[in-house]
């Protein structure tokens, strides 16, 4: 039966693409008919598998790691569609393997949803893992954040080589004390930046007078430290040297995750017998463009239109801080589909005062009226409210002609907006 897995999977993939189907369907079919497909295929890679997981930043961080490794001459397989369930990985493999099931790659770097990552690592123990953060996100799926932390701990326990942890997130940093065997490395922040990146506990205890109150466990020195963030550049410190570099990525959260990507990439290249060329790594980092919908900037009617993905209180707060409202027309699109999380109560943990001066032009998405109520409590004015995203987007573009634009959106709202934008500008549509 196994000899038919790849041809059948490729056929399903081709038919699915012709019919405009989802990117994960072929993977779901292959998982059913051949549960060992992923393990057999990925076990052949000389440098193994690296898993990237955590609440925020998986897609962009994975993209950074891939481009850093490619700058060092490694062939990298990754789930580029952003489908971060196990079936998404299987579907991505079908697109890359030859008809015999052979994958031409040195290493796999995979973005995985926290819960599905546990299922994946039980089948395919990774050689490396990078665990970014634990924040309240999709409580209807994951429960409280200690449950999410336990999921990440299980990923670390199954890792055979190196575990990379966020020194500044207490729940992530504590994972080091629960595992034996793997090497543990850290990425971290300069002390002056810690208040910019509050962990989940900080968001409840910090005040203007006292600042963050949670205790981060004492750990060894981080292997890469983010020392400074500028408007379009940043300073990183590693190997005892401080390096400044231009950054195409925008958003302070993306720059912090760049430190994480550097740690993982340096670990993989070092273990592969190709000691990482620091200059090439930094140059590659400076050239990484945002992943789709994550601070991505498009051009509409001669003006930039930025898409900023927001999916939990911390992400929305950092998005508002990273992309000031002054001079921009703005739209907020909030959906509550499964991929967004059904529970939108987290909107009440975001402070929207920074939007008061210019207000919000359009509110849309399934939960547009919930967003409208939330803005009223923060005394933020807004224009029209329309749950129909295509209609609202068209109105937003017409009404903000001649101005730069910014859209804060949940995941499925972002996909819908990109599909509409693909009709009037150059956008890669991901189904």
Order of alpha helices (4+ residues) and beta strands (2+ residues): alpha-alpha-alpha-beta-alpha-beta-alpha-beta-alpha-beta-alpha-alpha-beta-alpha-beta-alpha-beta-beta-beta-alpha-alpha-beta-beta-alpha-beta-beta-alpha-beta-alpha-beta-alpha
